[in-house]
Amino acid sequence: MCTSIAKRTHDFYFGRTMDIEYNFDESVIFTPRNYSLPFRKMSTLDRHYAILGIATVKEGYPLYADAMNERGLCIAGLNFPDNAYYPDPKDSDTNNISPFELIPWILGKCASVAETKRLLSSAHLVNIPFSKDIPVAPLHWHIADSDSSIVLENTRDGMKLYDNPVGVLTNNPGFHFQTTNLCQYMNLVTGSPKNCFSSISGLVPFGQGLGCVGLPGDFSPASRFVKAAYLNLSSICNDDEASSISQVFHILDSVSLVKGSVITSDDLCDVTTYSCCMNATKGIYYYKTYNNNQLTAVDMHRENLESNLLKSYSLTVTQQIAWAN
């Protein structure tokens, strides 16, 4: 469970919900240009673009769930169970990359979606777990910059890259189904509906919002995709920073999971543990957590980009209140 969106106003914004039934020791992690990033089957990146996002750090390695780099390229990994498939490594000239390495590899080397496509053209996603205690996660990825948005899925049919004109990703089924499914909602309008039912003259709207009757409201991946796509594509927003980040969070709130609304097969509550909005143009990472609705921000450009040390910011998880008296 998760939803991601890409949106452009004056700047480029990328956001996601992290819908999960547990915490994974996540923090906002800044990886500067000179922090060495080793890869299991490829050479180490001793120098690379600076990266900022949410990750857990294991043995000094940032395992990013979502992040952006200093050039404005963004990636989020979303759950893709039963569909994601990674074969064993191949001994060839192909770049063998594990899913846990994918985000730092792309963001460390690429400045745009176009460069990402070229890098991935010779890549091979393979089944290399981080450790025996951290298996390979079944994921697909939303990758975006200010000009375009794509989805990367690796299944038994191989690696596929899809152009993503709606700027949205959720979970199962695959991306091709999700976009085809939008055809069922072509009747939705933001204004009042016209009477297509019959010639009865008395059929008139009795309130606002009837043009989007039929818009899904449940939490299934297909329904969240439709709702997020509808809101993202119909969004009207001023170009300033406050309006833009507010709009992104409003869209994400519309598909966020309230504790108790979705129970897993293990009898655990699936909740939106955090939501984030990245201003990828300015390098600012905004987030809020399930128990704290106040926004917290980390600015990449207030850090030393040339450092060789990871920097970690623990998430603010208790409710912050601005008292008026």
N, C-alpha and C positions, 0 to 999 in steps of 0.2 A: 504494500500500500504506500502510495506517495503520489504527489502531483507536482509538475514543474511547468513554469511558463516563461516565455521570453517576450519582452515588451519594449518598444521604443517610444519615447516622447522626445524631449530635447536630447537626453542622454539615453544610453542603452541599459536596460534593467533585466535581471534574470533572477527568478525566485523559485522556491520549492517548499513543500511541506514534507517533513519527515514523519511518516506514519508508521509506528512500530510499537511493539508491546513491551519493550525494554529500553534501557539506556545502554550505550556502548562506550561509556567513558569519553564522550565527545567534548571537544573544546574548539574554539576558534584558533586555528593554527596558521601562522605566517612562516612560509618557507622562503628565505631570501635567496638571492641569485647565486651565492657561493656556498650554499649548503649542499653537500654531495648527495646525489640521489642514485644509489646503485640499483641495477636491474639483474634479475637472475640469469637471463640469457643474452644480455646486451651489455655494452660498455657503460660505465658510470657517467652520469651527467655531473661534472664538477662545476660547471657554470651553466646557468639556464635562466629563463624568465622567473621573476618573483611570483609567488603563488599565495593566495589567501582564501581560506574556506574553513569548513568544519570537518574535523578529522579526529580519529583516535591515533595516538602515537604508540607504536610497539617497537621496542628495540631500536629506538631512534628514527623509525620510519613513519612518515605521515600517511595514514590510510584514509584518504579523503573520501567523504560521501558526496561533497559538492564543493566547487571552488571556482575561482577566476584567476587569471594571471594579469600581469601589469599591462598587457596589450589589449585587454578587454575581451578575451576569449573565456567562455564559461562552460562548465560541464557539471551535470548531476547524474549520479548513478541511481536507478530506481529498480525496485524488486521486479524480477521477471521469472518467477519459479516455473518449473516444468518445461519451459520453452528455451531458456538459456542453455547452451551446450558449448563446452570447451574441450577440444581433443587434446591428447597428449602432445608434448612438444615434438616438433619435427627438426631433424638435422638437415638444414638447408640454408640457403642465403636469406630466407624469409626472417623478418624481425619477429621473434617469439616473445610475446608480452603476456603477462598474467593480468587478469582483471584487477587485482589490487594495485598493479603498477600503472594502469591505463591513464588515470587522471594526471598524476605527476609527469608521466611520459609525454602526453599530448601538451599539457599546459607548460611544461618546461621547454618544449621545442617549437611550438606553433603560435603564431600571432593571429591566426584567423581560421575560419571554417575551411576556406579554400586550401590553406596549408595543411590542415588536419586531414582533409580528403587525400591529399598527395601522400602524406605520411602513412595513412592507413592502407593505401593501395598495395603496400609491400609488407603489411603486418599480418601476424597470425596470432589470434587470441588463443591461449593454451591453458591447460589445467595444471597450474602450479599453485598450490596453497601457500599462504604466507608461512604457516607452521602447522604442526599436527593438531594444535588447538584452535587454529583459525582456518577453517576450510574455505574453498573458493565460493564466493557469493554468486547466486544466479541473478545477474543484472542485465539491463540494457541502459543506454546512456542518451541523454539529451545534451547536445552540443550546439552552442550558439554564439554569434557575435552580433554586432550592430547591423549587419547586412543580411544575414541568413541564419537558418536554424535547421539542424539535421538530427536524425535518430540513428544510433548504431545498435544493431541487434546481431548477435552471434548464436545461430541455432544449428541443428543438424544439417541444414541446407547451406551452411557456411555464413560468412560475414556479409551483412547487407547494410548499406547506408541509404536512408530515405530522406528526401527533402521534406521539411516540416513547415508548410506555409501557415499552419494555425498556431505554431509556437507553443504547443502543449504536449506533455507526455504524462501517462499514468502507468499502468501495469498491464497484466494480461487482459485480453489476448494481444497479439502482436500489433505493431503500428499500422500495418496495412488494413487490418480489420477496423481499427479505431477510426481511421479516416473514411473508410467505406460506410461505416455506421452513421456518420454525420448526414448521409443522404436521407435518413429517416426523419431529420429535423429541419428540412429545408423550408418548412412552413412557418418557422418561428420568426416573429418580427418584434422589434422593440416598441413599436407604437401599437395603436388599437387595431385589432383584426378586422378584415372586411368580411361581410356575410357571404360565404361560399356554400353555406348549408342548404339554403332554399331561397325562394322569392318572398318568404314571409317578411313583411316590412317591419314587424315588431322586434326582430332579432337585432338588438343593439348591445354594445358592451355595457355592463353594469358596474364597471370599475376599471382602474388602471392595472396594467400588467397582464391582461388577457391575451395579448399577442404572443406571450411565451408560455401559454398553457401547453403542457406536454414536455416542458424542460425537466429532465430527470432531477430528482432530489435525493436519491439514495447514494450510498457510499461505495458502490461497486466501481471497479476501474473504468468500465465503459461509460457509466453514468457520469463519473467525475470528469472524464475526458470531454464529454459533450458539454457539461455545464461550464467547465473552465474555458473551453474553446469559444462558447457563446459569449461569455463575459469578456474574455480577452479581445475578441474580434469586434465586439460592439462597444467596448470601453471608450468613454469620453473623459479626457483628463488634461488638465493644464500642464504646461511644460516644466514648471518649477520643480525643485527637488522634493519639497514637502508633499505636493500634490501627487507626484509620481510614485513615491514610495508608499504613500497612503493607499493609492489605487491598487498597487501590486498586492499589498497585504489584504485589502478588501476582497480581491479575487481569490486569493489563497484561503481566506477565512470561509468563503462560500463552500469549500470542499474539505475543510478540516474536520477531523474526527473528535467528537465529544466523548469523554470517558464514559463507558457503559453502552455506547451506541453500537459498537462492533466488538463482539467477543470471539476470540480465536478458538480453534479446535482444542487447544490446550487450556481453555477456560481462562484466558488472559485478556485484558482490555487492550485493544488496538487503539492508540491515541496519536494525535499529532504532537509529538514531543517538542518539536520546534518548527518554526517557519522562518524563512530568510528571504531577503531581497538584496541583491547585489547591484550597486551602481557600478557597472563594469567600465564605464567611461572614466569615472573618477577613482575607482579602486576602493570603494567603501562597502563594507559588509554589514548589513543591518540584520538583526534577528530578534525574535521573541520566543519564549518557551511556553509550555502548556500552563505553567503556574505563574508566569509573569508576562502580562500583556504590554508592559512598557518596552519600547524599543531600545536595544543596545547596539552601538556601532563601533566598528574597528576600521580605521583608515590605513590602508597599505602604505600610503605615501607619507605617513607620520613615522614609519619604521625606517630602519637603515637597510635599504635595498641591497647594499653591497655586503651585508653581514654574512657570516658563515654559521650562524647559530639559529636554530628554530626558536620561535617565540610563541607562547601559548597563553590564551586568555580563557579562563574558566567561564562557563555559561552562567549567567545570572538566572537562577531558577526559583527564587522566591519573589512574591509579588511586590513590585515597587509602586508606591502611591505618592503622587504629588498633592499634598494637603493644601487646601485653599484657605484654611484658617488655623 
